[in-house]
Amino acid sequence: MASEYGVAPVQISQWKRQLLEEATEVYGRKRQAVDPETLTAPLYQEVGRLKMELDWLKKSWPCRLRRNGNVWNRITPS
């Protein structure tokens, strides 16, 4: 990195040490631990809601849909 940016290696080492020592001052407070359940619970609720909406739409449309890869094709009744 020193040769890439034309800076003395000692200078980069000093900057790194200074950043590690004073990182909490630079970036504010320390990160707080977050409960994974707190993050994922709303996402699972949204997935459930969207799945229910999709199921309802599939049943309520006058035509049927067939999945072909990532594309839904309309099938007209015969």
N, CA, C and O atoms as a Maestro MAE file, in Angstrom:
{
 s_m_m2io_version
 :::
 2.0.0
}

f_m_ct {
 s_m_title
 :::
 protein
 m_atom[312] {
  # First column is atom index #
  i_m_mmod_type
  r_m_x_coord
  r_m_y_coord
  r_m_z_coord
  i_m_residue_number
  s_m_chain_name
  s_m_pdb_residue_name
  s_m_pdb_atom_name
  i_m_atomic_number
  :::
  1 25 0.826 -1.173 0.000 1 A "MET " " N  " 7
  2 3 0.000 0.000 0.000 1 A "MET " " CA " 6
  3 2 0.883 1.254 0.000 1 A "MET " " C  " 6
  4 15 0.537 2.270 -0.603 1 A "MET " " O  " 8
  5 25 1.998 1.165 0.669 2 A "ALA " " N  " 7
  6 3 2.890 2.317 0.736 2 A "ALA " " CA " 6
  7 2 3.410 2.682 -0.647 2 A "ALA " " C  " 6
  8 15 3.413 3.856 -1.018 2 A "ALA " " O  " 8
  9 25 3.850 1.691 -1.411 3 A "SER " " N  " 7
  10 3 4.373 1.988 -2.743 3 A "SER " " CA " 6
  11 2 3.268 2.418 -3.703 3 A "SER " " C  " 6
  12 15 3.498 3.223 -4.606 3 A "SER " " O  " 8
  13 25 2.068 1.876 -3.500 4 A "GLU " " N  " 7
  14 3 0.942 2.225 -4.362 4 A "GLU " " CA " 6
  15 2 0.576 3.703 -4.236 4 A "GLU " " C  " 6
  16 15 0.239 4.348 -5.229 4 A "GLU " " O  " 8
  17 25 0.641 4.234 -3.028 5 A "TYR " " N  " 7
  18 3 0.250 5.620 -2.794 5 A "TYR " " CA " 6
  19 2 1.429 6.557 -2.557 5 A "TYR " " C  " 6
  20 15 1.235 7.746 -2.303 5 A "TYR " " O  " 8
  21 25 2.651 6.029 -2.636 6 A "GLY " " N  " 7
  22 3 3.833 6.868 -2.473 6 A "GLY " " CA " 6
  23 2 3.997 7.412 -1.069 6 A "GLY " " C  " 6
  24 15 4.385 8.566 -0.888 6 A "GLY " " O  " 8
  25 25 3.704 6.591 -0.074 7 A "VAL " " N  " 7
  26 3 3.811 6.998 1.327 7 A "VAL " " CA " 6
  27 2 4.783 6.042 2.005 7 A "VAL " " C  " 6
  28 15 4.866 4.869 1.639 7 A "VAL " " O  " 8
  29 25 5.507 6.539 2.981 8 A "ALA " " N  " 7
  30 3 6.462 5.704 3.707 8 A "ALA " " CA " 6
  31 2 5.716 4.638 4.507 8 A "ALA " " C  " 6
  32 15 4.686 4.930 5.115 8 A "ALA " " O  " 8
  33 25 6.231 3.393 4.512 9 A "PRO " " N  " 7
  34 3 5.581 2.319 5.277 9 A "PRO " " CA " 6
  35 2 5.428 2.642 6.754 9 A "PRO " " C  " 6
  36 15 4.452 2.231 7.380 9 A "PRO " " O  " 8
  37 25 6.377 3.368 7.312 10 A "VAL " " N  " 7
  38 3 6.308 3.745 8.728 10 A "VAL " " CA " 6
  39 2 5.094 4.642 8.962 10 A "VAL " " C  " 6
  40 15 4.410 4.515 9.978 10 A "VAL " " O  " 8
  41 25 4.831 5.538 8.031 11 A "GLN " " N  " 7
  42 3 3.695 6.446 8.166 11 A "GLN " " CA " 6
  43 2 2.382 5.671 8.179 11 A "GLN " " C  " 6
  44 15 1.488 5.969 8.971 11 A "GLN " " O  " 8
  45 25 2.269 4.681 7.305 12 A "ILE " " N  " 7
  46 3 1.045 3.872 7.261 12 A "ILE " " CA " 6
  47 2 0.876 3.109 8.567 12 A "ILE " " C  " 6
  48 15 -0.237 3.012 9.085 12 A "ILE " " O  " 8
  49 25 1.955 2.572 9.103 13 A "SER " " N  " 7
  50 3 1.886 1.866 10.387 13 A "SER " " CA " 6
  51 2 1.430 2.799 11.502 13 A "SER " " C  " 6
  52 15 0.636 2.413 12.360 13 A "SER " " O  " 8
  53 25 1.932 4.020 11.486 14 A "GLN " " N  " 7
  54 3 1.526 4.987 12.504 14 A "GLN " " CA " 6
  55 2 0.051 5.347 12.362 14 A "GLN " " C  " 6
  56 15 -0.657 5.443 13.364 14 A "GLN " " O  " 8
  57 25 -0.420 5.547 11.135 15 A "TRP " " N  " 7
  58 3 -1.831 5.861 10.917 15 A "TRP " " CA " 6
  59 2 -2.722 4.715 11.379 15 A "TRP " " C  " 6
  60 15 -3.764 4.940 11.994 15 A "TRP " " O  " 8
  61 25 -2.310 3.493 11.081 16 A "LYS " " N  " 7
  62 3 -3.103 2.324 11.476 16 A "LYS " " CA " 6
  63 2 -3.186 2.239 12.999 16 A "LYS " " C  " 6
  64 15 -4.266 2.037 13.555 16 A "LYS " " O  " 8
  65 25 -2.035 2.395 13.676 17 A "ARG " " N  " 7
  66 3 -2.028 2.329 15.138 17 A "ARG " " CA " 6
  67 2 -2.904 3.420 15.727 17 A "ARG " " C  " 6
  68 15 -3.656 3.178 16.671 17 A "ARG " " O  " 8
  69 25 -2.808 4.630 15.168 18 A "GLN " " N  " 7
  70 3 -3.611 5.750 15.659 18 A "GLN " " CA " 6
  71 2 -5.102 5.482 15.452 18 A "GLN " " C  " 6
  72 15 -5.911 5.765 16.335 18 A "GLN " " O  " 8
  73 25 -5.465 4.944 14.304 19 A "LEU " " N  " 7
  74 3 -6.871 4.637 14.046 19 A "LEU " " CA " 6
  75 2 -7.395 3.591 15.013 19 A "LEU " " C  " 6
  76 15 -8.496 3.733 15.546 19 A "LEU " " O  " 8
  77 25 -6.614 2.539 15.245 20 A "LEU " " N  " 7
  78 3 -7.065 1.494 16.157 20 A "LEU " " CA " 6
  79 2 -7.217 2.018 17.587 20 A "LEU " " C  " 6
  80 15 -8.118 1.594 18.310 20 A "LEU " " O  " 8
  81 25 -6.356 2.922 17.988 21 A "GLU " " N  " 7
  82 3 -6.434 3.471 19.343 21 A "GLU " " CA " 6
  83 2 -7.604 4.442 19.502 21 A "GLU " " C  " 6
  84 15 -8.226 4.496 20.563 21 A "GLU " " O  " 8
  85 25 -7.901 5.202 18.456 22 A "GLU " " N  " 7
  86 3 -8.895 6.262 18.571 22 A "GLU " " CA " 6
  87 2 -10.144 6.011 17.731 22 A "GLU " " C  " 6
  88 15 -10.880 6.949 17.425 22 A "GLU " " O  " 8
  89 25 -10.389 4.768 17.357 23 A "ALA " " N  " 7
  90 3 -11.515 4.461 16.473 23 A "ALA " " CA " 6
  91 2 -12.859 4.834 17.096 23 A "ALA " " C  " 6
  92 15 -13.759 5.293 16.392 23 A "ALA " " O  " 8
  93 25 -13.003 4.645 18.390 24 A "THR " " N  " 7
  94 3 -14.289 4.976 19.014 24 A "THR " " CA " 6
  95 2 -14.545 6.474 18.971 24 A "THR " " C  " 6
  96 15 -15.698 6.897 18.874 24 A "THR " " O  " 8
  97 25 -13.502 7.282 19.040 25 A "GLU " " N  " 7
  98 3 -13.675 8.722 18.931 25 A "GLU " " CA " 6
  99 2 -14.000 9.126 17.500 25 A "GLU " " C  " 6
  100 15 -14.810 10.025 17.272 25 A "GLU " " O  " 8
  101 25 -13.372 8.468 16.542 26 A "VAL " " N  " 7
  102 3 -13.584 8.801 15.132 26 A "VAL " " CA " 6
  103 2 -14.992 8.412 14.691 26 A "VAL " " C  " 6
  104 15 -15.680 9.188 14.029 26 A "VAL " " O  " 8
  105 25 -15.410 7.218 15.059 27 A "TYR " " N  " 7
  106 3 -16.691 6.698 14.592 27 A "TYR " " CA " 6
  107 2 -17.796 6.792 15.630 27 A "TYR " " C  " 6
  108 15 -18.859 6.197 15.453 27 A "TYR " " O  " 8
  109 25 -17.569 7.514 16.689 28 A "GLY " " N  " 7
  110 3 -18.609 7.655 17.709 28 A "GLY " " CA " 6
  111 2 -18.559 6.511 18.707 28 A "GLY " " C  " 6
  112 15 -17.487 6.075 19.127 28 A "GLY " " O  " 8
  113 25 -19.712 6.046 19.068 29 A "ARG " " N  " 7
  114 3 -19.794 5.005 20.092 29 A "ARG " " CA " 6
  115 2 -19.539 3.618 19.499 29 A "ARG " " C  " 6
  116 15 -19.552 3.418 18.284 29 A "ARG " " O  " 8
  117 25 -19.309 2.682 20.399 30 A "LYS " " N  " 7
  118 3 -19.083 1.303 19.975 30 A "LYS " " CA " 6
  119 2 -20.387 0.697 19.480 30 A "LYS " " C  " 6
  120 15 -21.475 1.136 19.855 30 A "LYS " " O  " 8
  121 25 -20.263 -0.306 18.644 31 A "ARG " " N  " 7
  122 3 -21.453 -1.010 18.162 31 A "ARG " " CA " 6
  123 2 -22.063 -1.830 19.280 31 A "ARG " " C  " 6
  124 15 -21.360 -2.452 20.076 31 A "ARG " " O  " 8
  125 25 -23.376 -1.819 19.322 32 A "GLN " " N  " 7
  126 3 -24.064 -2.625 20.309 32 A "GLN " " CA " 6
  127 2 -24.450 -3.946 19.674 32 A "GLN " " C  " 6
  128 15 -24.769 -4.013 18.487 32 A "GLN " " O  " 8
  129 25 -24.418 -4.981 20.471 33 A "ALA " " N  " 7
  130 3 -24.806 -6.289 19.967 33 A "ALA " " CA " 6
  131 2 -26.301 -6.285 19.656 33 A "ALA " " C  " 6
  132 15 -27.109 -5.792 20.444 33 A "ALA " " O  " 8
  133 25 -26.654 -6.837 18.506 34 A "VAL " " N  " 7
  134 3 -28.048 -6.876 18.077 34 A "VAL " " CA " 6
  135 2 -28.509 -8.323 18.083 34 A "VAL " " C  " 6
  136 15 -27.825 -9.213 17.576 34 A "VAL " " O  " 8
  137 25 -29.670 -8.540 18.660 35 A "ASP " " N  " 7
  138 3 -30.242 -9.879 18.712 35 A "ASP " " CA " 6
  139 2 -30.682 -10.288 17.309 35 A "ASP " " C  " 6
  140 15 -31.459 -9.566 16.685 35 A "ASP " " O  " 8
  141 25 -30.206 -11.431 16.790 36 A "PRO " " N  " 7
  142 3 -30.589 -11.856 15.443 36 A "PRO " " CA " 6
  143 2 -32.096 -12.020 15.282 36 A "PRO " " C  " 6
  144 15 -32.638 -11.766 14.206 36 A "PRO " " O  " 8
  145 25 -32.762 -12.436 16.330 37 A "GLU " " N  " 7
  146 3 -34.214 -12.612 16.253 37 A "GLU " " CA " 6
  147 2 -34.916 -11.275 16.018 37 A "GLU " " C  " 6
  148 15 -35.925 -11.213 15.316 37 A "GLU " " O  " 8
  149 25 -34.383 -10.217 16.604 38 A "THR " " N  " 7
  150 3 -34.956 -8.889 16.422 38 A "THR " " CA " 6
  151 2 -34.879 -8.460 14.966 38 A "THR " " C  " 6
  152 15 -35.774 -7.779 14.465 38 A "THR " " O  " 8
  153 25 -33.821 -8.855 14.293 39 A "LEU " " N  " 7
  154 3 -33.656 -8.503 12.888 39 A "LEU " " CA " 6
  155 2 -34.498 -9.374 11.966 39 A "LEU " " C  " 6
  156 15 -35.051 -8.880 10.983 39 A "LEU " " O  " 8
  157 25 -34.602 -10.659 12.270 40 A "THR " " N  " 7
  158 3 -35.257 -11.584 11.339 40 A "THR " " CA " 6
  159 2 -36.760 -11.679 11.513 40 A "THR " " C  " 6
  160 15 -37.458 -12.008 10.555 40 A "THR " " O  " 8
  161 25 -37.283 -11.405 12.687 41 A "ALA " " N  " 7
  162 3 -38.725 -11.548 12.916 41 A "ALA " " CA " 6
  163 2 -39.558 -10.717 11.952 41 A "ALA " " C  " 6
  164 15 -40.498 -11.258 11.369 41 A "ALA " " O  " 8
  165 25 -39.269 -9.425 11.747 42 A "PRO " " N  " 7
  166 3 -40.079 -8.660 10.785 42 A "PRO " " CA " 6
  167 2 -39.944 -9.184 9.356 42 A "PRO " " C  " 6
  168 15 -40.889 -9.105 8.570 42 A "PRO " " O  " 8
  169 25 -38.779 -9.714 9.023 43 A "LEU " " N  " 7
  170 3 -38.588 -10.248 7.673 43 A "LEU " " CA " 6
  171 2 -39.437 -11.489 7.449 43 A "LEU " " C  " 6
  172 15 -40.037 -11.643 6.385 43 A "LEU " " O  " 8
  173 25 -39.496 -12.381 8.441 44 A "TYR " " N  " 7
  174 3 -40.337 -13.571 8.321 44 A "TYR " " CA " 6
  175 2 -41.816 -13.191 8.249 44 A "TYR " " C  " 6
  176 15 -42.588 -13.829 7.533 44 A "TYR " " O  " 8
  177 25 -42.210 -12.156 8.987 45 A "GLN " " N  " 7
  178 3 -43.598 -11.692 8.912 45 A "GLN " " CA " 6
  179 2 -43.920 -11.192 7.513 45 A "GLN " " C  " 6
  180 15 -44.983 -11.494 6.971 45 A "GLN " " O  " 8
  181 25 -43.005 -10.426 6.929 46 A "GLU " " N  " 7
  182 3 -43.216 -9.899 5.580 46 A "GLU " " CA " 6
  183 2 -43.279 -11.027 4.555 46 A "GLU " " C  " 6
  184 15 -44.116 -10.997 3.653 46 A "GLU " " O  " 8
  185 25 -42.407 -12.014 4.685 47 A "VAL " " N  " 7
  186 3 -42.426 -13.158 3.771 47 A "VAL " " CA " 6
  187 2 -43.768 -13.887 3.875 47 A "VAL " " C  " 6
  188 15 -44.347 -14.255 2.853 47 A "VAL " " O  " 8
  189 25 -44.260 -14.097 5.075 48 A "GLY " " N  " 7
  190 3 -45.541 -14.759 5.265 48 A "GLY " " CA " 6
  191 2 -46.689 -13.970 4.655 48 A "GLY " " C  " 6
  192 15 -47.578 -14.537 4.020 48 A "GLY " " O  " 8
  193 25 -46.662 -12.657 4.853 49 A "ARG " " N  " 7
  194 3 -47.715 -11.803 4.283 49 A "ARG " " CA " 6
  195 2 -47.691 -11.853 2.757 49 A "ARG " " C  " 6
  196 15 -48.737 -11.978 2.119 49 A "ARG " " O  " 8
  197 25 -46.508 -11.755 2.181 50 A "LEU " " N  " 7
  198 3 -46.392 -11.783 0.724 50 A "LEU " " CA " 6
  199 2 -46.802 -13.138 0.152 50 A "LEU " " C  " 6
  200 15 -47.406 -13.203 -0.919 50 A "LEU " " O  " 8
  201 25 -46.478 -14.211 0.856 51 A "LYS " " N  " 7
  202 3 -46.873 -15.548 0.399 51 A "LYS " " CA " 6
  203 2 -48.398 -15.677 0.399 51 A "LYS " " C  " 6
  204 15 -48.980 -16.231 -0.534 51 A "LYS " " O  " 8
  205 25 -49.041 -15.160 1.455 52 A "MET " " N  " 7
  206 3 -50.505 -15.210 1.511 52 A "MET " " CA " 6
  207 2 -51.114 -14.395 0.368 52 A "MET " " C  " 6
  208 15 -52.089 -14.826 -0.247 52 A "MET " " O  " 8
  209 25 -50.546 -13.224 0.082 53 A "GLU " " N  " 7
  210 3 -51.059 -12.402 -1.015 53 A "GLU " " CA " 6
  211 2 -50.891 -13.113 -2.355 53 A "GLU " " C  " 6
  212 15 -51.791 -13.084 -3.193 53 A "GLU " " O  " 8
  213 25 -49.752 -13.742 -2.552 54 A "LEU " " N  " 7
  214 3 -49.516 -14.462 -3.806 54 A "LEU " " CA " 6
  215 2 -50.490 -15.621 -3.958 54 A "LEU " " C  " 6
  216 15 -51.040 -15.828 -5.040 54 A "LEU " " O  " 8
  217 25 -50.707 -16.373 -2.896 55 A "ASP " " N  " 7
  218 3 -51.667 -17.484 -2.946 55 A "ASP " " CA " 6
  219 2 -53.069 -16.968 -3.269 55 A "ASP " " C  " 6
  220 15 -53.788 -17.575 -4.063 55 A "ASP " " O  " 8
  221 25 -53.457 -15.851 -2.654 56 A "TRP " " N  " 7
  222 3 -54.776 -15.280 -2.917 56 A "TRP " " CA " 6
  223 2 -54.899 -14.840 -4.377 56 A "TRP " " C  " 6
  224 15 -55.924 -15.070 -5.019 56 A "TRP " " O  " 8
  225 25 -53.842 -14.203 -4.893 57 A "LEU " " N  " 7
  226 3 -53.875 -13.761 -6.286 57 A "LEU " " CA " 6
  227 2 -53.957 -14.936 -7.257 57 A "LEU " " C  " 6
  228 15 -54.673 -14.874 -8.256 57 A "LEU " " O  " 8
  229 25 -53.229 -15.996 -6.961 58 A "LYS " " N  " 7
  230 3 -53.278 -17.177 -7.829 58 A "LYS " " CA " 6
  231 2 -54.692 -17.742 -7.897 58 A "LYS " " C  " 6
  232 15 -55.143 -18.166 -8.961 58 A "LYS " " O  " 8
  233 25 -55.391 -17.747 -6.762 59 A "LYS " " N  " 7
  234 3 -56.745 -18.310 -6.717 59 A "LYS " " CA " 6
  235 2 -57.774 -17.368 -7.322 59 A "LYS " " C  " 6
  236 15 -58.772 -17.828 -7.877 59 A "LYS " " O  " 8
  237 25 -57.558 -16.074 -7.231 60 A "SER " " N  " 7
  238 3 -58.590 -15.134 -7.638 60 A "SER " " CA " 6
  239 2 -58.482 -14.703 -9.104 60 A "SER " " C  " 6
  240 15 -59.445 -14.149 -9.633 60 A "SER " " O  " 8
  241 25 -57.381 -14.929 -9.763 61 A "TRP " " N  " 7
  242 3 -57.257 -14.528 -11.160 61 A "TRP " " CA " 6
  243 2 -58.119 -15.433 -12.030 61 A "TRP " " C  " 6
  244 15 -58.220 -16.632 -11.768 61 A "TRP " " O  " 8
  245 25 -58.744 -14.869 -13.067 62 A "PRO " " N  " 7
  246 3 -59.601 -15.676 -13.933 62 A "PRO " " CA " 6
  247 2 -58.818 -16.672 -14.804 62 A "PRO " " C  " 6
  248 15 -59.396 -17.632 -15.314 62 A "PRO " " O  " 8
  249 25 -57.565 -16.459 -14.968 63 A "CYS " " N  " 7
  250 3 -56.754 -17.391 -15.749 63 A "CYS " " CA " 6
  251 2 -55.757 -18.064 -14.823 63 A "CYS " " C  " 6
  252 15 -55.533 -17.611 -13.700 63 A "CYS " " O  " 8
  253 25 -55.171 -19.130 -15.291 64 A "ARG " " N  " 7
  254 3 -54.161 -19.818 -14.506 64 A "ARG " " CA " 6
  255 2 -52.781 -19.332 -14.921 64 A "ARG " " C  " 6
  256 15 -52.596 -18.816 -16.024 64 A "ARG " " O  " 8
  257 25 -51.835 -19.500 -14.043 65 A "LEU " " N  " 7
  258 3 -50.456 -19.141 -14.346 65 A "LEU " " CA " 6
  259 2 -49.583 -20.378 -14.258 65 A "LEU " " C  " 6
  260 15 -49.774 -21.227 -13.388 65 A "LEU " " O  " 8
  261 25 -48.641 -20.470 -15.151 66 A "ARG " " N  " 7
  262 3 -47.682 -21.570 -15.114 66 A "ARG " " CA " 6
  263 2 -46.296 -20.958 -15.023 66 A "ARG " " C  " 6
  264 15 -45.967 -20.021 -15.750 66 A "ARG " " O  " 8
  265 25 -45.505 -21.490 -14.141 67 A "ARG " " N  " 7
  266 3 -44.164 -20.960 -13.968 67 A "ARG " " CA " 6
  267 2 -43.222 -21.657 -14.931 67 A "ARG " " C  " 6
  268 15 -43.189 -22.884 -15.022 67 A "ARG " " O  " 8
  269 25 -42.454 -20.843 -15.650 68 A "ASN " " N  " 7
  270 3 -41.447 -21.348 -16.568 68 A "ASN " " CA " 6
  271 2 -40.129 -20.689 -16.180 68 A "ASN " " C  " 6
  272 15 -39.817 -19.596 -16.652 68 A "ASN " " O  " 8
  273 25 -39.365 -21.340 -15.333 69 A "GLY " " N  " 7
  274 3 -38.151 -20.726 -14.810 69 A "GLY " " CA " 6
  275 2 -38.517 -19.613 -13.858 69 A "GLY " " C  " 6
  276 15 -39.194 -19.849 -12.857 69 A "GLY " " O  " 8
  277 25 -38.079 -18.404 -14.154 70 A "ASN " " N  " 7
  278 3 -38.390 -17.245 -13.314 70 A "ASN " " CA " 6
  279 2 -39.530 -16.417 -13.880 70 A "ASN " " C  " 6
  280 15 -39.790 -15.315 -13.396 70 A "ASN " " O  " 8
  281 25 -40.218 -16.927 -14.899 71 A "VAL " " N  " 7
  282 3 -41.271 -16.173 -15.568 71 A "VAL " " CA " 6
  283 2 -42.612 -16.879 -15.373 71 A "VAL " " C  " 6
  284 15 -42.708 -18.101 -15.491 71 A "VAL " " O  " 8
  285 25 -43.649 -16.086 -15.073 72 A "TRP " " N  " 7
  286 3 -45.005 -16.621 -14.963 72 A "TRP " " CA " 6
  287 2 -45.711 -16.380 -16.290 72 A "TRP " " C  " 6
  288 15 -45.837 -15.233 -16.720 72 A "TRP " " O  " 8
  289 25 -46.175 -17.445 -16.948 73 A "ASN " " N  " 7
  290 3 -46.874 -17.323 -18.207 73 A "ASN " " CA " 6
  291 2 -48.366 -17.528 -17.991 73 A "ASN " " C  " 6
  292 15 -48.785 -18.364 -17.191 73 A "ASN " " O  " 8
  293 25 -49.142 -16.766 -18.705 74 A "ARG " " N  " 7
  294 3 -50.602 -16.850 -18.610 74 A "ARG " " CA " 6
  295 2 -51.078 -17.995 -19.486 74 A "ARG " " C  " 6
  296 15 -50.665 -18.125 -20.638 74 A "ARG " " O  " 8
  297 25 -51.940 -18.812 -18.936 75 A "ILE " " N  " 7
  298 3 -52.537 -19.925 -19.678 75 A "ILE " " CA " 6
  299 2 -54.010 -19.620 -19.803 75 A "ILE " " C  " 6
  300 15 -54.702 -19.465 -18.796 75 A "ILE " " O  " 8
  301 25 -54.494 -19.534 -21.014 76 A "THR " " N  " 7
  302 3 -55.922 -19.259 -21.204 76 A "THR " " CA " 6
  303 2 -56.689 -20.559 -21.116 76 A "THR " " C  " 6
  304 15 -56.228 -21.586 -21.615 76 A "THR " " O  " 8
  305 25 -57.848 -20.533 -20.492 77 A "PRO " " N  " 7
  306 3 -58.645 -21.761 -20.378 77 A "PRO " " CA " 6
  307 2 -59.105 -22.232 -21.738 77 A "PRO " " C  " 6
  308 15 -59.427 -21.421 -22.607 77 A "PRO " " O  " 8
  309 25 -59.139 -23.544 -21.929 78 A "SER " " N  " 7
  310 3 -59.572 -24.078 -23.224 78 A "SER " " CA " 6
  311 2 -60.998 -24.561 -23.183 78 A "SER " " C  " 6
  312 15 -61.517 -25.040 -24.191 78 A "SER " " O  " 8
  :::
 }
 m_bond[311] {
  # First column is bond index #
  i_m_from
  i_m_to
  i_m_order
  :::
  1 1 2 1
  2 2 3 1
  3 3 4 2
  4 3 5 1
  5 5 6 1
  6 6 7 1
  7 7 8 2
  8 7 9 1
  9 9 10 1
  10 10 11 1
  11 11 12 2
  12 11 13 1
  13 13 14 1
  14 14 15 1
  15 15 16 2
  16 15 17 1
  17 17 18 1
  18 18 19 1
  19 19 20 2
  20 19 21 1
  21 21 22 1
  22 22 23 1
  23 23 24 2
  24 23 25 1
  25 25 26 1
  26 26 27 1
  27 27 28 2
  28 27 29 1
  29 29 30 1
  30 30 31 1
  31 31 32 2
  32 31 33 1
  33 33 34 1
  34 34 35 1
  35 35 36 2
  36 35 37 1
  37 37 38 1
  38 38 39 1
  39 39 40 2
  40 39 41 1
  41 41 42 1
  42 42 43 1
  43 43 44 2
  44 43 45 1
  45 45 46 1
  46 46 47 1
  47 47 48 2
  48 47 49 1
  49 49 50 1
  50 50 51 1
  51 51 52 2
  52 51 53 1
  53 53 54 1
  54 54 55 1
  55 55 56 2
  56 55 57 1
  57 57 58 1
  58 58 59 1
  59 59 60 2
  60 59 61 1
  61 61 62 1
  62 62 63 1
  63 63 64 2
  64 63 65 1
  65 65 66 1
  66 66 67 1
  67 67 68 2
  68 67 69 1
  69 69 70 1
  70 70 71 1
  71 71 72 2
  72 71 73 1
  73 73 74 1
  74 74 75 1
  75 75 76 2
  76 75 77 1
  77 77 78 1
  78 78 79 1
  79 79 80 2
  80 79 81 1
  81 81 82 1
  82 82 83 1
  83 83 84 2
  84 83 85 1
  85 85 86 1
  86 86 87 1
  87 87 88 2
  88 87 89 1
  89 89 90 1
  90 90 91 1
  91 91 92 2
  92 91 93 1
  93 93 94 1
  94 94 95 1
  95 95 96 2
  96 95 97 1
  97 97 98 1
  98 98 99 1
  99 99 100 2
  100 99 101 1
  101 101 102 1
  102 102 103 1
  103 103 104 2
  104 103 105 1
  105 105 106 1
  106 106 107 1
  107 107 108 2
  108 107 109 1
  109 109 110 1
  110 110 111 1
  111 111 112 2
  112 111 113 1
  113 113 114 1
  114 114 115 1
  115 115 116 2
  116 115 117 1
  117 117 118 1
  118 118 119 1
  119 119 120 2
  120 119 121 1
  121 121 122 1
  122 122 123 1
  123 123 124 2
  124 123 125 1
  125 125 126 1
  126 126 127 1
  127 127 128 2
  128 127 129 1
  129 129 130 1
  130 130 131 1
  131 131 132 2
  132 131 133 1
  133 133 134 1
  134 134 135 1
  135 135 136 2
  136 135 137 1
  137 137 138 1
  138 138 139 1
  139 139 140 2
  140 139 141 1
  141 141 142 1
  142 142 143 1
  143 143 144 2
  144 143 145 1
  145 145 146 1
  146 146 147 1
  147 147 148 2
  148 147 149 1
  149 149 150 1
  150 150 151 1
  151 151 152 2
  152 151 153 1
  153 153 154 1
  154 154 155 1
  155 155 156 2
  156 155 157 1
  157 157 158 1
  158 158 159 1
  159 159 160 2
  160 159 161 1
  161 161 162 1
  162 162 163 1
  163 163 164 2
  164 163 165 1
  165 165 166 1
  166 166 167 1
  167 167 168 2
  168 167 169 1
  169 169 170 1
  170 170 171 1
  171 171 172 2
  172 171 173 1
  173 173 174 1
  174 174 175 1
  175 175 176 2
  176 175 177 1
  177 177 178 1
  178 178 179 1
  179 179 180 2
  180 179 181 1
  181 181 182 1
  182 182 183 1
  183 183 184 2
  184 183 185 1
  185 185 186 1
  186 186 187 1
  187 187 188 2
  188 187 189 1
  189 189 190 1
  190 190 191 1
  191 191 192 2
  192 191 193 1
  193 193 194 1
  194 194 195 1
  195 195 196 2
  196 195 197 1
  197 197 198 1
  198 198 199 1
  199 199 200 2
  200 199 201 1
  201 201 202 1
  202 202 203 1
  203 203 204 2
  204 203 205 1
  205 205 206 1
  206 206 207 1
  207 207 208 2
  208 207 209 1
  209 209 210 1
  210 210 211 1
  211 211 212 2
  212 211 213 1
  213 213 214 1
  214 214 215 1
  215 215 216 2
  216 215 217 1
  217 217 218 1
  218 218 219 1
  219 219 220 2
  220 219 221 1
  221 221 222 1
  222 222 223 1
  223 223 224 2
  224 223 225 1
  225 225 226 1
  226 226 227 1
  227 227 228 2
  228 227 229 1
  229 229 230 1
  230 230 231 1
  231 231 232 2
  232 231 233 1
  233 233 234 1
  234 234 235 1
  235 235 236 2
  236 235 237 1
  237 237 238 1
  238 238 239 1
  239 239 240 2
  240 239 241 1
  241 241 242 1
  242 242 243 1
  243 243 244 2
  244 243 245 1
  245 245 246 1
  246 246 247 1
  247 247 248 2
  248 247 249 1
  249 249 250 1
  250 250 251 1
  251 251 252 2
  252 251 253 1
  253 253 254 1
  254 254 255 1
  255 255 256 2
  256 255 257 1
  257 257 258 1
  258 258 259 1
  259 259 260 2
  260 259 261 1
  261 261 262 1
  262 262 263 1
  263 263 264 2
  264 263 265 1
  265 265 266 1
  266 266 267 1
  267 267 268 2
  268 267 269 1
  269 269 270 1
  270 270 271 1
  271 271 272 2
  272 271 273 1
  273 273 274 1
  274 274 275 1
  275 275 276 2
  276 275 277 1
  277 277 278 1
  278 278 279 1
  279 279 280 2
  280 279 281 1
  281 281 282 1
  282 282 283 1
  283 283 284 2
  284 283 285 1
  285 285 286 1
  286 286 287 1
  287 287 288 2
  288 287 289 1
  289 289 290 1
  290 290 291 1
  291 291 292 2
  292 291 293 1
  293 293 294 1
  294 294 295 1
  295 295 296 2
  296 295 297 1
  297 297 298 1
  298 298 299 1
  299 299 300 2
  300 299 301 1
  301 301 302 1
  302 302 303 1
  303 303 304 2
  304 303 305 1
  305 305 306 1
  306 306 307 1
  307 307 308 2
  308 307 309 1
  309 309 310 1
  310 310 311 1
  311 311 312 2
  :::
 }
}
